[in-house]
Amino acid sequence: MSRPRTKSELRKLLGAFSYYREYVPHFAGISKSLTDLTRKQTPNVLPWTDEHQYAFECLRTKLSSPHVLRIPQFGKPFCLHNDTSGIAVGATLGQLDDEGFEQPLAFASQKLTGP
């Protein structure tokens, strides 16, 4: 996963990260520097700093850690979410826990190449 270069890319990334915000302690604090980049006065091409890179890497690491990802329970139904655009495809595999909350099992994404 590469860092977002534009506000549009950042909004998509934050939307994907936010879907699992309840599994990441202090999500809002970690992502604050990134969400600040979505303000109107920020140029479309992002002025990326070390602080933004740290927040991006921290969220990416936390979302792929064993504390977030769960082991599948075979015999229970799976939830597959996918998304596509002209430049990339992505998917999330999840499963409902006993309380009815969706737990992430795996993430996948792939940049599409030109013809």
Wavefront OBJ file of the C-alpha trace (Angstrom):
o trace
v 0.000 0.000 0.000
v 1.571 3.243 -1.099
v 0.884 6.592 0.492
v -1.866 8.779 -0.954
v -0.711 11.587 -3.236
v -3.979 13.578 -3.575
v -6.836 14.553 -1.271
v -9.152 12.201 -3.158
v -6.799 9.258 -2.581
v -6.445 10.230 1.084
v -10.219 10.411 1.595
v -10.607 6.916 0.129
v -7.829 5.587 2.327
v -9.259 7.190 5.466
v -12.672 5.754 4.609
v -11.198 2.273 4.365
v -9.191 2.698 7.569
v -12.186 4.184 9.396
v -14.319 1.142 8.651
v -12.233 -0.705 11.268
v -11.604 2.226 13.613
v -13.213 0.448 16.555
v -10.409 -2.137 16.475
v -7.604 0.429 16.583
v -7.056 2.099 19.960
v -6.641 5.890 19.661
v -7.599 5.835 15.983
v -8.759 9.464 15.960
v -5.553 10.727 17.550
v -3.334 8.734 15.223
v -5.237 9.793 12.102
v -5.640 13.487 13.039
v -2.717 14.727 10.969
v -4.113 12.827 7.968
v -7.682 14.057 8.388
v -6.347 17.621 8.675
v -5.013 17.228 5.119
v -8.582 16.864 3.796
v -9.483 20.489 4.643
v -10.454 22.898 1.878
v -7.355 25.070 2.230
v -5.013 22.105 1.660
v -3.830 21.828 -1.967
v -5.054 18.839 -3.964
v -1.504 17.435 -4.201
v -0.748 16.683 -0.563
v 2.118 18.429 1.278
v 3.320 15.171 2.897
v 5.547 15.439 5.980
v 7.238 12.988 8.347
v 4.266 13.382 10.714
v 1.860 12.254 7.978
v 4.102 9.360 7.022
v 4.288 8.218 10.640
v 0.475 8.302 11.018
v 0.018 6.427 7.731
v 2.517 3.708 8.662
v 1.141 3.430 12.198
v -2.442 2.881 10.984
v -1.336 0.477 8.279
v 0.643 -1.553 10.812
v -2.127 -1.575 13.404
v -4.743 -2.708 10.876
v -2.610 -5.665 9.837
v -1.582 -6.688 13.344
v -2.820 -9.826 15.096
v -4.715 -7.569 17.519
v -7.009 -6.530 14.662
v -7.086 -9.463 12.255
v -8.944 -12.553 13.445
v -8.603 -16.241 12.608
v -11.502 -17.546 10.492
v -14.086 -19.760 12.156
v -15.067 -22.295 9.551
v -18.725 -23.204 9.700
v -19.737 -19.546 10.110
v -20.583 -17.341 7.109
v -17.987 -14.972 5.675
v -18.512 -11.359 4.556
v -16.682 -10.218 1.446
v -16.505 -6.506 0.616
v -14.884 -5.430 -2.625
v -14.282 -2.162 -4.379
v -12.881 -1.303 -7.751
v -11.945 1.748 -9.740
v -10.178 2.346 -13.000
v -6.807 2.137 -11.257
v -7.123 -0.456 -8.470
v -9.166 -3.218 -6.864
v -9.497 -4.035 -3.190
v -11.268 -6.484 -0.914
v -11.859 -7.220 2.737
v -12.814 -10.614 4.115
v -14.648 -10.563 7.418
v -16.811 -12.642 9.694
v -19.455 -11.747 12.269
v -18.526 -12.456 15.877
v -20.941 -13.712 18.534
v -22.135 -10.141 19.270
v -22.861 -9.438 15.585
v -19.834 -7.219 14.913
v -17.837 -7.852 11.778
v -14.257 -8.906 12.490
v -11.646 -8.473 9.734
v -9.869 -11.620 8.567
v -7.857 -10.380 5.588
v -7.271 -7.385 3.343
v -6.231 -7.411 -0.303
v -5.574 -4.740 -2.915
v -3.948 -4.526 -6.292
v -3.103 -1.644 -8.538
v -4.301 -2.186 -12.113
v -1.869 -1.778 -14.988
v -2.674 -0.094 -18.280
v -3.577 -1.950 -21.488
l 1 2 3 4 5 6 7 8 9 10 11 12 13 14 15 16 17 18 19 20 21 22 23 24 25 26 27 28 29 30 31 32 33 34 35 36 37 38 39 40 41 42 43 44 45 46 47 48 49 50 51 52 53 54 55 56 57 58 59 60 61 62 63 64 65 66 67 68 69 70 71 72 73 74 75 76 77 78 79 80 81 82 83 84 85 86 87 88 89 90 91 92 93 94 95 96 97 98 99 100 101 102 103 104 105 106 107 108 109 110 111 112 113 114 115
